[in-house]
């Protein structure tokens, strides 16, 4: 998505430790109109898939998932919670996901009432780096006996192994922008062609 690459170059900040800061439009302050464009792009990329649910993980993926849902006739969005709260059912699917950004492991849960064997799931998230979150979400879908129809990522760090892992497992993975390299000294970002 050329518009996303241009927005990253214009508004993104490369920080030390391979961190791309895009929180001014994607995951702290949200540019809703731009997320709507991303949702439309995911619809184009997965138009042939039957999608009954969109799954993401809290919190940064929720905005993208909701705007993507709009373009899939408002199918329900389910987000995996990073901890069990007192108002969630005890009937849960569980997986452990290590967060690259926060350097901690979360016990991630989804209530069994929101994913089942009849679901066709599009997984959507803001970033893909080492693939831990995606593999965890895929695991939750499999626990439910549902089908993963595809994985949609806003920004993939192509120089890390996550994308390759997901593709090697045979999943239909589409990323709107794939970063080939970043340099925090020069602030240069190179995208995959």
LODO-968445 format. One record per residue (C-alpha): residue in three letters; chain; x, y, z. Coordinates in nm, 4 decimals. Example, Ala and Ser with C-alpha at 12.3 -4.5 7.8 and 13.67 -1.06 7.14 Angstrom:
<sites>
SITE,Ala,A,1.2300,-0.4500,0.7800
SITE,Ser,A,1.3670,-0.1060,0.7140
</sites>
This chain:
<sites>
SITE,Unk,A,0.0000,0.0000,0.0000
SITE,Unk,A,0.1928,0.2976,-0.1338
SITE,Unk,A,-0.0025,0.5494,0.0764
SITE,Unk,A,0.1005,0.3634,0.3935
SITE,Unk,A,0.4668,0.3571,0.2926
SITE,Unk,A,0.4511,0.7331,0.2281
SITE,Unk,A,0.2825,0.7946,0.5649
SITE,Unk,A,0.5469,0.5866,0.7451
SITE,Unk,A,0.8264,0.7823,0.5743
SITE,Unk,A,0.6601,1.1150,0.6547
SITE,Unk,A,0.5357,1.0510,1.0084
SITE,Unk,A,0.7211,0.7444,1.1409
SITE,Unk,A,1.0196,0.7700,1.3729
SITE,Unk,A,1.2897,0.5037,1.3850
SITE,Unk,A,1.4073,0.4551,1.7424
SITE,Unk,A,1.6955,0.2647,1.8903
SITE,Unk,A,1.6447,-0.1119,1.9113
SITE,Unk,A,1.4611,-0.1610,1.5798
SITE,Unk,A,1.1507,0.0209,1.6997
SITE,Unk,A,0.9299,0.2038,1.4504
SITE,Unk,A,0.7160,0.4651,1.6230
SITE,Unk,A,0.3917,0.5240,1.4316
SITE,Unk,A,0.1744,0.5974,1.7316
SITE,Unk,A,0.0659,0.9322,1.5862
SITE,Unk,A,-0.1627,0.7549,1.3353
SITE,Unk,A,-0.1788,0.3808,1.4102
SITE,Unk,A,-0.1648,0.2769,1.7720
SITE,Unk,A,-0.1961,0.5631,2.0196
SITE,Unk,A,-0.3598,0.8422,1.8260
SITE,Unk,A,-0.5623,0.6867,1.5439
SITE,Unk,A,-0.6135,0.8373,1.1992
SITE,Unk,A,-0.9583,0.6838,1.1515
SITE,Unk,A,-0.9956,0.7796,0.7836
SITE,Unk,A,-0.6571,0.6247,0.7064
SITE,Unk,A,-0.7427,0.3071,0.8999
SITE,Unk,A,-1.0605,0.2911,0.6924
SITE,Unk,A,-0.8429,0.2907,0.3776
SITE,Unk,A,-0.6389,0.0052,0.5258
SITE,Unk,A,-0.9579,-0.1883,0.5997
SITE,Unk,A,-1.0652,-0.1430,0.2373
SITE,Unk,A,-0.7243,-0.2682,0.1241
SITE,Unk,A,-0.7545,-0.5796,0.3413
SITE,Unk,A,-1.0954,-0.6429,0.1827
SITE,Unk,A,-0.9345,-0.6292,-0.1640
SITE,Unk,A,-0.6546,-0.8643,-0.0574
SITE,Unk,A,-0.8906,-1.1200,0.1033
SITE,Unk,A,-1.2019,-1.0656,-0.1108
SITE,Unk,A,-1.2249,-1.4318,-0.2100
SITE,Unk,A,-1.2202,-1.5549,0.1498
SITE,Unk,A,-1.5256,-1.6390,0.3551
SITE,Unk,A,-1.4835,-1.4377,0.6764
SITE,Unk,A,-1.7229,-1.4702,0.9710
SITE,Unk,A,-1.4960,-1.3209,1.2412
SITE,Unk,A,-1.1962,-1.0930,1.2582
SITE,Unk,A,-0.9494,-1.1731,1.5379
SITE,Unk,A,-0.6822,-0.9456,1.6810
SITE,Unk,A,-0.4983,-0.8937,2.0075
SITE,Unk,A,-0.5431,-0.6051,2.2467
SITE,Unk,A,-0.4827,-0.3226,2.2196
SITE,Unk,A,-0.3144,-0.1883,1.9065
SITE,Unk,A,-0.4843,-0.4236,1.6631
SITE,Unk,A,-0.8385,-0.3310,1.7650
SITE,Unk,A,-0.8698,-0.0132,1.5564
SITE,Unk,A,-0.7450,-0.1841,1.2411
SITE,Unk,A,-0.9702,-0.4845,1.3027
SITE,Unk,A,-1.2803,-0.2691,1.3529
SITE,Unk,A,-1.2194,-0.0699,1.0346
SITE,Unk,A,-1.1518,-0.3935,0.8443
SITE,Unk,A,-1.4801,-0.5363,0.9747
SITE,Unk,A,-1.6645,-0.2466,0.8132
SITE,Unk,A,-1.5443,-0.3703,0.4730
SITE,Unk,A,-1.6451,-0.7301,0.5497
SITE,Unk,A,-2.0099,-0.6361,0.6102
SITE,Unk,A,-1.9447,-0.5697,0.9781
SITE,Unk,A,-1.8567,-0.9241,1.0847
SITE,Unk,A,-1.7838,-0.9406,1.4587
SITE,Unk,A,-1.4383,-0.8459,1.5831
SITE,Unk,A,-1.2945,-1.0596,1.8616
SITE,Unk,A,-0.9867,-0.9448,2.0445
SITE,Unk,A,-0.7688,-1.1708,2.2508
SITE,Unk,A,-0.7189,-1.0311,2.6008
SITE,Unk,A,-0.3733,-1.0220,2.7544
SITE,Unk,A,-0.5121,-1.1201,3.0926
SITE,Unk,A,-0.8263,-1.2766,3.2327
SITE,Unk,A,-1.0572,-1.0229,3.3929
SITE,Unk,A,-1.3291,-1.0892,3.6504
SITE,Unk,A,-1.6101,-1.0331,3.3991
SITE,Unk,A,-1.4939,-1.2897,3.1424
SITE,Unk,A,-1.6194,-1.6466,3.1348
SITE,Unk,A,-1.4114,-1.9312,3.2761
SITE,Unk,A,-1.4596,-2.1153,2.9456
SITE,Unk,A,-1.1501,-1.9874,2.7666
SITE,Unk,A,-0.8964,-2.0692,2.5016
SITE,Unk,A,-0.5465,-1.9904,2.6346
SITE,Unk,A,-0.2110,-1.9316,2.4730
SITE,Unk,A,0.1151,-1.7697,2.5811
SITE,Unk,A,0.2525,-1.4881,2.3661
SITE,Unk,A,0.5858,-1.3152,2.4150
SITE,Unk,A,0.5715,-0.9420,2.3389
SITE,Unk,A,0.8733,-0.8159,2.1457
SITE,Unk,A,0.7777,-0.4541,2.2234
SITE,Unk,A,0.7205,-0.4976,2.5980
SITE,Unk,A,0.9681,-0.7845,2.6539
SITE,Unk,A,0.7255,-0.9936,2.8553
SITE,Unk,A,0.5108,-1.3029,2.8119
SITE,Unk,A,0.1329,-1.2731,2.8409
SITE,Unk,A,-0.1256,-1.5434,2.9028
SITE,Unk,A,-0.3658,-1.4474,2.6226
SITE,Unk,A,-0.7293,-1.5588,2.6338
SITE,Unk,A,-1.0440,-1.5630,2.4210
SITE,Unk,A,-1.3827,-1.6666,2.5559
SITE,Unk,A,-1.5091,-1.9886,2.3977
SITE,Unk,A,-1.8450,-1.8225,2.3302
SITE,Unk,A,-1.6836,-1.5947,2.0685
SITE,Unk,A,-1.4879,-1.8483,1.8579
SITE,Unk,A,-1.6222,-2.1844,1.7446
SITE,Unk,A,-1.5737,-2.4573,1.4858
SITE,Unk,A,-1.8014,-2.2873,1.2331
SITE,Unk,A,-1.5954,-1.9675,1.2203
SITE,Unk,A,-1.3809,-1.8554,0.9277
SITE,Unk,A,-1.1301,-1.6170,1.0810
SITE,Unk,A,-0.9259,-1.3334,0.9360
SITE,Unk,A,-0.6495,-1.2417,1.1806
SITE,Unk,A,-0.5497,-0.8737,1.1685
SITE,Unk,A,-0.2797,-0.6857,1.3596
SITE,Unk,A,-0.0738,-0.3682,1.3388
SITE,Unk,A,0.2789,-0.5185,1.3383
SITE,Unk,A,0.4480,-0.8475,1.2562
SITE,Unk,A,0.8065,-0.8913,1.3740
SITE,Unk,A,0.9094,-1.2301,1.5133
SITE,Unk,A,0.5651,-1.3869,1.4698
SITE,Unk,A,0.4887,-1.4761,1.8325
SITE,Unk,A,0.1576,-1.2896,1.8433
SITE,Unk,A,0.0417,-1.4347,1.5101
SITE,Unk,A,0.1359,-1.7896,1.6063
SITE,Unk,A,-0.0500,-1.7426,1.9359
SITE,Unk,A,-0.3623,-1.6129,1.7612
SITE,Unk,A,-0.3463,-1.8979,1.5083
SITE,Unk,A,-0.3228,-2.1375,1.8033
SITE,Unk,A,-0.6402,-1.9875,1.9549
SITE,Unk,A,-0.8274,-2.0338,1.6251
SITE,Unk,A,-0.7122,-2.3966,1.6080
SITE,Unk,A,-0.8202,-2.4599,1.9678
SITE,Unk,A,-1.1693,-2.3460,1.8647
SITE,Unk,A,-1.1671,-2.5828,1.5671
SITE,Unk,A,-1.2177,-2.2800,1.3395
SITE,Unk,A,-1.0438,-2.2051,1.0087
SITE,Unk,A,-0.7805,-1.9356,0.9575
SITE,Unk,A,-0.8763,-1.7705,0.6282
SITE,Unk,A,-0.5816,-1.5336,0.6285
SITE,Unk,A,-0.3531,-1.3008,0.8193
SITE,Unk,A,-0.3537,-0.9268,0.7497
SITE,Unk,A,-0.0726,-0.7118,0.8841
SITE,Unk,A,-0.0371,-0.3361,0.8598
SITE,Unk,A,0.3446,-0.3217,0.8950
SITE,Unk,A,0.5707,-0.6253,0.8638
SITE,Unk,A,0.9338,-0.6079,0.9678
SITE,Unk,A,1.0569,-0.8168,0.6762
SITE,Unk,A,1.4089,-0.8440,0.8166
SITE,Unk,A,1.2734,-1.0427,1.1136
SITE,Unk,A,1.1570,-1.4030,1.0835
SITE,Unk,A,0.7837,-1.3704,1.1632
SITE,Unk,A,0.6539,-1.3308,0.8082
SITE,Unk,A,0.8630,-1.6178,0.6775
SITE,Unk,A,0.7411,-1.8452,0.9612
SITE,Unk,A,0.3737,-1.7724,0.8918
SITE,Unk,A,0.4135,-1.8144,0.5143
SITE,Unk,A,0.6116,-2.1394,0.5557
SITE,Unk,A,0.3213,-2.2787,0.7590
SITE,Unk,A,0.1015,-2.2224,0.4534
SITE,Unk,A,-0.1096,-1.9291,0.5735
SITE,Unk,A,-0.2241,-1.6572,0.3344
SITE,Unk,A,-0.0360,-1.3582,0.4782
SITE,Unk,A,-0.0711,-1.0084,0.3329
SITE,Unk,A,0.1143,-0.7080,0.4717
SITE,Unk,A,0.0277,-0.3544,0.3644
SITE,Unk,A,0.3895,-0.2433,0.4065
SITE,Unk,A,0.6977,-0.4624,0.4453
SITE,Unk,A,1.0052,-0.2918,0.5847
SITE,Unk,A,1.3257,-0.4401,0.4489
SITE,Unk,A,1.5540,-0.2356,0.6752
SITE,Unk,A,1.5580,0.0524,0.9234
SITE,Unk,A,1.8471,0.2572,1.0561
SITE,Unk,A,1.8026,0.4485,1.3806
SITE,Unk,A,2.1205,0.6510,1.3162
SITE,Unk,A,2.0136,0.7875,0.9773
SITE,Unk,A,1.6353,0.7376,1.0236
SITE,Unk,A,1.6283,0.5605,0.6851
SITE,Unk,A,1.3533,0.3113,0.6113
SITE,Unk,A,1.3659,0.0816,0.3086
SITE,Unk,A,1.0568,-0.1054,0.1908
SITE,Unk,A,1.0438,-0.4411,0.0131
SITE,Unk,A,0.9550,-0.4067,-0.3523
</sites>
